[in-house]
Amino acid sequence: MVVGAALGVAAIVLLVTTLRGANAQSVSMDAAALPIPVYTVTYQSDASTGEAFPGLVSARRESALGFERGGRIDEVLVDVGARVEAGDVLARLDTRALAAQIAAADAQTGEARVQVSLAQATEDRQRTLLERGHISQQRLDEATTSTQAADARRAAAGASADALRAQLSLSVIEAPYDGVITGRMSDEGAIASPGQPVLNIVENGSLEIRVGLPPTTAARLVLGQSYPFDADSGALEAVFRASTGVVDVRTRSVTVIFDIVEGQAAQAGQVARLVMDAPIEARGFWVPTSALAEGRRGLWSVYVLADEGDGSLRIEPHSVEALRIEADRVFVRGAVADGALILESGLQRVTPGQRVRAAGPTTP
């Protein structure tokens, strides 16, 4: 009975070993026959990649408005968010004292005008007396001088009145252009100093984008040409208007200005990214990011499929250098022949030296 049991156990072990070997051979054969997704390498010497350069959307004009003369603020006629047109009155100073000064200056002007009339009449009488021989030329010259002095006093009084009227016009803040009030820094009753900001206005009709670009990229822009931008509000179109042409010493970039085409959903203060194709100054080829395997010493590898001549392919790792990385592809260079097949994905399911069969090449 013991011998029979031992023979039974041996038979079972032999059967399990045989089945495992058959399964392993079947798995190996299935692996060799399993179609592998591949990718056709195409070398490029004029490749380019899309780059996005952030810029800020801003109004073409923005002003902090204040009074040119000091005084007590009598009225502020607008609030934050108000839309105004050029010439609208936005705020006024208390001008009662100034109005009294203007009235006094007008009175002095009137008095000077009367003095001129009296001096002119005196001069005319002196001229008549001189013609009759009753007075000397000296008397007429004195009368003429008095008339001229009176006229000068009249002109001075008029100029003083005009200066006060000019100050009256400076006691009003008017909108310099169509825009939106974005800030109100003072209210009625406050004492405003000359030039002190009272209101802030932003032009709402024209928006622009200022972008800092590398000098080589800025040089490729064409004046008057439209360029695409990506913003939070969606795609935008803007026309290249101007470039400073000066490289900023801190950012090493050139500031360029684009005018946003009217009718688009853009707001001052938001970020917009200029989308441009940048040339790659190297010869190489694009591969999917899924085709890259981490190599030794910080390098990357791709799995090239070498033809074995019997209809099968063998996986060979080749080191490559990544030059440009995008979301779903990488531009690399390395010892890979033009037109070679590389493993497109599924690198974790294979090992170098394994024989596989291509499912059919694809193109970049």
NORJO-V245731 format. One line per field, one symbol per residue. phi: phi as a letter, one per 30 degrees, with the letter a starting at -180 (. if undefined). Layout:
phi->???
This chain:
phi->.dddddddddddddddddddddddddddddddcddcdbbddbdbcbdbbdbccdbcdbddbbbccbddbdlddcbbdbbdjdcbcejddcabcdcdddddddddddddddddddddddddddddddddddddidbcdedddddddddddddddddddddddddddddddddbccddadabdcabcbbejdccdeiddcbbbbdccbcbbcbcbeeddddddceiddbdbcbddkdbcbcdcabdicddddchbcdbbbcdddicdbbdjdcbcdcbdcdcdacaadbdddcccdcdhidcbbcdccdcicjcbcdbdbdbcdcbbcdbabcbbldbddidcbddaiddcbbejdcbbddkdcce
